């Protein structure tokens, strides 16, 4: 019988499909995925006898690649596609083993990966840290050492002796003479009271004697309020003659910063004549950026150098850090007290300052050991051979190549000091959950749960 062309094509396709199915079945059997079923026994048993139960076949542990679930084999190894470590393939209905839960929470490197990555564990160290903050300072006159020489009476300035600013004056120096009607009148009143006491002080009438003594004391206090000294009062009592041009003496020592009076000028009571500053100790106002000001404390030591005095070093201490922030420069003003007995430091002089900050004993890690993520800081703690546990830590101050660890890590624990990015990449590829706080890693998934295993094959 002669077949048509269409029928012949159909039969050839059917034969090829059967051959392909047989080859795929042989491939599955060769990879341990499928096997041949044992034939059912056709023999019958005698009446009343019990049939023998078939022997249970031991379960075979299969391994798969988290990234390529189609790769399955019956022994551990690496994925032929991506090179990742194969993980045990589990049944969704079975319970999660402790070893599997540990694998899910941590990053496990294969021996080959460990050699290639060369992850070096390091321990945190406890060290005493100090930091030097460079800054620019300007010498200023201390506010508590500024004094005003004022007029204690109304009058005309005569015989001005302190004629210019910039010089120095000592307490008790004769600085000018003044003619004051009030002062002349007060001297006359004192002399009259003095005569009355000499004549009537020994009177037998107690009221007269006490009145004259009271008048003398009131006149004496008035002269003192008008600026006369005890020595000038003694001279007045000795000479018994009032002075029209009364000498005025400096009440403070220091450098004359400002002169506000000229000879022949009429001044009022309380009017400022001179501004005098004691420059034996000066302020250096240092401007410190806000990130450095948080570490400064009152009492911190400061070393300063002056460009116009090469080789000279000045030492001081921080007295106050002003709370107000300069919005234009984003700096705080730190007030430094510096001894200036030799008078070398002048107001307005600019100094190069170095502020020494002592932080005490801190727990430190190399900067490369800490991974700064978008939601915190992360380290990988050594949990076993080639097994690394991701853990959140709280980072404090930054010291360049080292950072302070405030919490989340003990001194006896080792962390990955190198290849941290490789470990983090491996953790993300394997679906390792990141911890939620710095106290440690995230809690393990409950038994039977597959949380955090989205990347693993079933």
Secondary structure, DSSP 8 states (H G I E B T S, - for coil): ----HHHHHHHHHHHHHHHHHHHHHHHHHHTTS-------------TT--------------EE-SS-TT-EESS--B-TTT--B-EE---TTS---HHHHHHHHEEE--HHHHHHHT--EEE-EEEEEEEEEEEEEEEE--GGGEEEEE-SS-EEEES-----SSSEE-TT-EEEEEE-HHHHHHHHHHHHHHHHHHHHTT-S-HHHHHHHHHHHHHHHHHHHHTT--HHHHHHHHHH----SEEEEE-SS-EEEEEE---TT-EE-TT-EEEEEE-TTEEEEEEEEEHHHHTT--TT-EEEEE-TTSTT-EEEEEEEEE-S--BTTTTEEEEEEEEE-TT----TT-EEEEEEEEEEEEEEEEEGGG-EEETTEEEEEEEEETTEEEEEEEEEEEE-SSEEEEEES--TT-EEE-S-HHHHHHHHHHHT----SBTTBS-----TT--TT-TTS--
